[in-house]
Each structure stands twice: as C-alpha cells, then as structure tokens.
Amino acid sequence: MNGTVVRNQLIFDFASGLLGPAKSIFASTYLQLNSNASKISSAFENMMGENLMDNENVHPKNLKYTDCIKNKNDKSTSNLKDPVTSFFGNLNDLDWKQVYKGFKEYTASIDDKDELKLIRMEPGVSVPLHSHGGKEYILVLEGSFCDEYGEYSKGDIQINDQKIKHTPIASKDTGCVCLSITEKDVIFFGKYGSFLNLFTFIKSFFKQK
Amino acid sequence: MKRIQEDRDEMAFSEIFDFFAPKINAYFIQNRIKIESSEELTQEVLSNVWLKSNLYDSKKSALSTWIFTIARNKKIDFFRKKSKINFKEEDIREFLYQDREVDLIEENEAKKQIERINNELDEQQKIMIKMNFFENKSHKKIADELEIPLGTVKSRIRHILTKMQGFLT
C-alpha cells in the first residue's frame, strides 16, 4: 500500500472516530503539526457535515429543544492544550529509558493494543539497520532525521511496514524527538519479555540475509 | 447561529434543533447505537451547540461540519465507555478545531471544496464514503449491501483515498 493511502486512511479514520486511543493521540498531533494533513482533515469533515445535512430524519420521541437549553451539566471548556502536552505533560519531566547511548524512549501507558512511544535521539545518533514486525508510524515532533528514503522534519510522518529496512540517523545539528506507534503482531510481556523481544530482534537480522 | 451567539435567542435555537435533531439521532442509529441512547446523545450534542455556541466560527467551517464533529466526539466517548476503555479525547478534538487556521478555509472555500468533491466523485463513491466513514460500516457489510465484490469495495475506497489529495488545490 503506498504512503499517501495509508496517511489519508489515518486522517479519515481519525475524523470518523474509528481509531483507538494510541492512534488518536498520534493522528491529532499529526494534524496539529502538519498543515497539509489538517487541510485534508477539514475537507473530509466538510464532507461528513454535508452527509449530516442530507441525512435521513429519525425524529426523537422524547426530546424537545427546551431539554437542551435546560441541560447545564456539561463542563465549560477551559484551557485546551495541544495533544502531546495534554497527554504526556512536559517532555523533560518524563522518566526516559536509555536504550543505548544517545537513544532514549518513553512508552506511554495507554489503554490500547497499539504501542505509543516517544523517541529521543541525540544529534548524529543512528539506529542500526532493522526491519519491522508490525506496521510502524513515526512522526517528527522536534528536529529531524534522515534515512535511505529521505529527510523527515517536524510534522513529517513515516510509515514503515515489514518490507522496509532502514538506518535512520538523527540530524547532526538538532537531534530529534519523535512520536511512534507500533502495531504489533507478537508482543512479549512479563519478566522475560525484554529478553524475548531481543531474541526476535536478533532473529529479524538473520531474516534479512 | 449568530442570533444564538449574540442574543441567546431560544427561537433561533429551536430552528436548529428542529432541523438537526432528527438527523443527529439518525446518525447515532446508523452507527448501531440503540434508540434510548441515541436520543440521550442527541440531547448532549444539541446542549453543546447551545452552551458552547461561542466556540463556533463560521470562518472555520460550515455549521453542519461543526455539529458533525460534536456528534462524532460524543459517539467516540460513548463507545469508549461501553468497552470500558479509560481514555477521553474530547478536549484534544476541541483543541484541534480551535487550533485550525482560519485562512485554510476562507469564506466559501469550504463550499467550493465540497462542490469540487461532488463533481469528481460518482454516486457510488459518495455512497461508499457515507457507508464507510459516516455510518462506520465494514468493507464486508458495504459489499453485501451494494451487492458488489469485496475486492471492488476495497479498491474503490483506496482510489478515493488517493484522489483526496487532488481536491485540495
């Protein structure tokens, strides 16, 4: 499937309310940082609004307009924040885990099957050549990185599937902070989880040859 | 809408209610929500329209689009609660609507865009978009209802997803 289709699918699914929590955070951040994605989403929502205008009528039996004026239970909107801040808070206060020198990650605890992670790479740091178990979505929040396929800066998204092998390198000047989603085929949890994940990671290296 | 925002005009609100309540109610039912809950949700949506009318900006979207986004947000919340997923995103969704740049959709731009889309998509594609994204039906269900092969549904929806890019310039 080509990148445009997967990207637009993500935007449409988000605008329709079909995504789970992890992908919703991811997609909303994407729309906030990328004006082209935001335009597509607006166009799509306009289409949905049209559908609502032309929708059939099923008259509510027990509802009058005065019920909606009386109802005051709704909270009033106060300080709205961007998705990343409202979910993670200040990124510097997070308990980042160092995976290796110059590469840190923070895995969100979120009620979802997809894994949502923040990744921070120091300037010039690279990730060894690897492939992916499930589909992986990466969105650049700060700085930039590049790989065999191009350069990705703030607001850019990269979607990797099983077929893609790459060696991302963080920008020498700025490093990068990214948000990532991993759709996992097999996930190992528990006491030996990290060991088993390491095992599948090593196995994937041999598969490439 | 202006009359509601500026004068808290209840008669103006009753007109919006009369037009949208049956359509919003139908939207929830199309999304497989039972009638008891659908009316409750419809009430929540229209209460929001009344209470948060100051958040609506006609430069950002048509009124129907704004109301759709509120109904959609209520639907997401409803299904999250039902499957006991502890995650609220209404605030994030509202933030995005507020954050939307006004110059993205200049006056009448939204209308032009919809016209362009309407001209480019054929009837079956429009029906598919509605079934897939408005009523949230699976590709399988769409294939069954339209009596066409599943592969055709998948490829046509993929085609629409690709084409979307062209509607924006």
Interface residues (C-beta under 8 A of the other chain):
Chain A: M1 N2 T4 V5 N8 Q9 F12 A15 S16 G17 L18 G20 P21 S24 I25 S28 L31 Q32 S35 N36 S38 K39 I40 S42 A43 F44 E45 N46 M47 M48 G49 E50 N51 L52 M53 N55 E56 N57 V58 H59 P60 K61 N62 L63 Y65 D67 C68 I69 N71 K72 D74 S76 T77 L80 K81 D82 P83 S86 F87 I110 D111 D112
Chain B: E10 F13 S14 F17 D18 F20 A21 P22 K23 I24 N25 A26 Y27 I29 Q30 S38 E39 T42 Q43 E44 L46 S47 N48 V49 W50 L51 K52 L55 S61 A62 S64 T65 W66 I67 F68 T69 A71 R72 N73 K75 I76 F79 R80 I85 N86 F87 E89 D91 I92 R93 E94 F95 L96 Q98 D99 R100 E101 L104 I105 A110 Q113 I114 I117 I129 K130 N132 F133 F134 N136 R158 L161 T162 M164 Q165 F167 L168
